[in-house]
Structures are given as C-alpha cells and as structure tokens.
Amino acid sequence: MPHFDLITPGWTRSHLEKETTRVFDICDGCRRCFNLCPSFSTLIDRLDDYESNLSKFTGQDFTKIEQECYYCKLCFNHCPYSPPHEYALDFPRLMAAWKKQRANDGGMTVRDKLLVQTDLMGKVGSLTAPLTNWALRTPWIRGLMEKIFGIHREREILPFQSETFTQWWSKKPSSSNSGAKTGKVAFFPSCLVTYQIPDIGKAAIQILEKNGIEVIVPPGQQCCGMPRFDLGDTEGMAQAAEHHLQLFGPYVAQGYDIVIPAPSCSLMFKREYPYLSPTQEMKQLAEHTFDLCEYLMRLKREDRLSLDFPNNPGRVAYQIPCHLRDQNIGFKSKDLMELTGATVHLIEKCSGHDGAWSAKTEFFDLSMKIAKKAVRDIEDGGFQVVASDCPLSAVQLDQALGSQKPQTALHPIQVVRNAYGLPS
C-alpha cells in the first residue's frame, strides 16, 4: 500500500498504525505545528517523552491525539508535506481514520452518535422551540444533561427557532426586483441557519436578490455530513455527498451556482465530496460551489455588485473560521465588509468551538482556553461589531467575551445587510 487513504477499502488497524508511525516520524522532524492545536501539543510531548522512539506509542496515546483533533484542518495547509508532496501527509484525514477505528472498536458513546444527528435535533428542537430553549437555559436540566450525556452544563447553545428558514422561504413573496437577472443561485442554508439562525439565510437572500440574482432553495436538503467526521463515518458522509449530487446536480447543469453561508458545509461540497466520491459529476458540483461572500466578491469583480451602502458598520473585529481558511480563497468576507466603509480587523485564530467537540464535558474547558487567543484580539479594541462566518464560532466568541462583547457576534452577511439599510 503506498500512502494510507481514508477511503481505501479493506484497511486494517495494522495499516493504520503503520501509516500513523510514518506521519508521526515526519512530524517529529518538522514540528511546524507544535502550537497549532491540542493534538499536536500532545504528539510533540509524547515524542519528547519517548525520545522520538515511535515504538513506545501506546493505544492510549493514539486515542488521546485522535480525540483532541476536532478537524479544523489548519494543519493541512500549514504542513509543507501535504499533497501533492511525495509524502502526501494528511493529518486531519489520518485522525478521521482513527475515529473510524475507534467506532469499529465500539468506542463511541450514545452522546457521540446523538450529536451528529443534526437534522433530527434541528427538527425536534424547532417543533418544540419554547420548551427546548427553556430547558437549555435551566441549570438543573443542564446538570442532568451533563451527568447523563456528558454535555457540559456551561456550553452555550444557539436557541432553536419556531419558524425555520425553510418555512420562511416557503411563505416568502417573489422578489420585488423586476430588473434583468444577472445570475442564478441554488442556496444551501446549512442546519444551523435552517433551524437556529434563519436570519443569516434571510440576509443572504435579501442581498442576492437586491443584486439581481435569481435564488432557489431546492427542497430535500440534508446535513452536509461534516459532523460525521467525529465518528469517522465515511459511509454516512459519502451518502450525504451522493444525496446532494442528485439534488443539486440538475441545477448545476442548468447554469446555477451553489452558494453556502456556512464554511464547514461549503468545505464539504468543495473538498470532501470529491474526495469521498471522485467522479467527474462530483468534481463539477464542487467547481460550481461558492462560499457566500466569495460569490458576492465575484459579483464585485464583474461589476455586478451594488455598492450603495448608506450605513457604515464602523470598526469590525472579524474572526475568519478555520474551515474558510482551508478553502484558500483569501479573505472575501473581510473584503466585502470593507466595501461598506467598515474598518475590519482580521483575526486568524481558531475560536475553539469546532462543532460538537466543545460541548463535550472533557473538552469544554480546553475549548474556552483556545478561544482566549481570539478574544485577546478583540478585548479593549473599541470595536462596534464582532463577526464570524461560522455561527458556532460566533457563539463561542460571545461566551468567551461575556460582558465585554459590543453586541451579539454577527455573520458578515448580516453586517453587509445592515450596511445596505435592508430591513432585518
């Protein structure tokens, strides 16, 4: 076997351990990622403890390094040996393989399996929004959740909305913009926008339609599959990829672009789907997928974006999410907000939320420690706005800032919508 691949059929634990030893040996000689995340801190500590003798690594060492990885993927672009280098080092997918191995070994808990069911939780949470949100705010119930499920009682959770984005869209009148359409978009809102922050989706639609874009929201959308990396569930992710290929493929063939406001979801469409299903059709789907602000900056480049911004947002502290940095598209959200007249301070530090990882009792304190690095760039900065493209990063920053936050952190598209003077 050349280099280990997560989707190689028939791989065994011995294959996995052999590939891990190869990767750890390269990391030992490089150490560029020594302070990037908890996984690398533990890895470097073990290498030093064992005097670089890789044969001393134990199963517990592998498990600790794997569990501390929350698939931020920062190390992939940071690594000088990632593909197409001959070493083909892909640390995030190696950790996903270990998660898959742990699941195969029966090491997954009920909590782990529950937290990846985002569609189910979203539907139930929205149907019972007043009751669910009350429960999530009630200390004794959160104490029970911590004791029974291992979900930390202090983890702030985005409230569910009784009217989902999908319901709002189904009742929304047709666009009042009667001018010639300058583009066609098939919109993928994401689970968080659909069930918990529909205003992000509403702002996106408002701005796209203001700029003459025809927008559709194809029915039947599911979770993109990103949470399933926590289980190493490549089969589940491949099924999500195939489902969305069948759903969005016909629209792409008709000239639509896929636009997504959530970085983790756009990363799945762009990078992970073609990896899980390396077909020409999937490649074409990926090539027509854009992060929301990336798409709007393309309109600007083609002189198709309205620059009529009556409201200046002021000074904005903008945290760029890890999964947006991994897309190698530059700082499109920063560029877009600066078009409004805002002064944008870029924060290239992980928020530490990282999906369900920070909700787990054993990782909550560590996640808040990671968040402090970003918070230090915001505190006492005199910012009027804090922004992040990732809703979970936004809630993490809000929690870490506490009373020091100027207001609830926004998605850049909400900042731009407000600058346009459009109603929220």
Secondary structure, DSSP 8 states (H G I E B T S, - for coil): --S--TT-TT--HHHHHHHHHHHHHHHHHH-TTTTTSHHHHHHHHHHHHTTT-GGG--HHHHHHHHHT-----HHHHH-TTSTTSTT---HHHHHHHHHHHHHHTT---HHHHHHT-HHHHHHHHHHTHHHHHHHHH-HHHHHHHHHHH-B-TT-------SS-HHHHHHH----S--S---EEEEE---HHHHHT-HHHHHHHHHHHHHTTEEEE--SS----SGGGGGGT-HHHHHHHHHHHHHHHHHHHHTT-EEEES-HHHHHIIIIIHHHHS--HHHHHHHHTEEEHHHHHHHHHHTT-S---------EEEEE--HHHHTTT---HHHHHHHHTT-EEEEE-S--S-TTTGGGBTTTHHHHHHHHHHHHHTTTTS--SEEEESSHHHHHHHHHHHGGG-SSS-B-HHHHHHHHHT---
